[in-house]
Amino acid sequence: DAKTTQPPSMDCAEGRAANLPCNHSTISGNEYVYWYRQIHSQGPQYIIHGLKNNETNEMASLIITEDRKSSTLILPHATLRDTAVYYCIVAAYSGGGADGLTFGKGTHLIIQP
Amino acid sequence: DVKVTQSSRYLVKRTGEKVFLECVQDMDHENMFWYRQDPGLGLRLIYFSYDVKMKEKGDIPEGYSVSREKKERFSLILESASTNQTSMYLCASSFQGAEGYTFGSGTRLTVV
């Protein structure tokens, strides 16, 4: 799997949009960008994924650059409950997710009241 | 909702003991995984299984073994626990694609 680079920590004010960047300059053509988050004392939770088009769901939006070398996860109206470590992961869609995901160190997002 | 249940939230064991960490999922997922998480090192894959009685080594399998006798249950075994195996252990299962991972809440193991 390609490696990703994320800032170790970020702050965001409650109610504002949180924009979390991720660099994945060695991503392959068949690899997707996945985002998970881990709230303190819990296991990681899936947020969103994409290949090359921008994606949106009820939790977040994912913006992938045209060259696919970087992406941004957007939490549109951050709340205190969004304080967590956010992981950007690049992986091929294996059809079964059978090989295990490689988690980096992620970004610790702290939402300030 | 898919649930992945880990049998213990906290566990304290002595050096040299044989330790079993149990994980059960209730959604008929084919794939199951064991990770450990340590400060500054993130999550690291220990073992995974894509079918009953099948197992594959992850990135750090040394000192561990696994058992998958039934589809819903995946056990991690520390044959002889050591203090460097003190860690948070996370179990996960998946159905399809890397977006389908569901994690348990973790077992914090302390080996003394």
Interface residues (C-beta under 8 A of the other chain):
Chain A: Y32 Y34 Y36 S41 Q42 G43 P44 Q45 Y46 I48 H49 I89 A91 Y93 S94 G95 G96 G97 A98 D99 G100 L101 T102 F103 G104 K105 G106
Chain B: V4 E30 N31 F33 Y35 G40 G42 L43 R44 L45 F48 Y50 G58 D59 L90 A92 S94 F95 Q96 G97 A98 E99 G100 Y101 T102 F103 G104 S105 G106
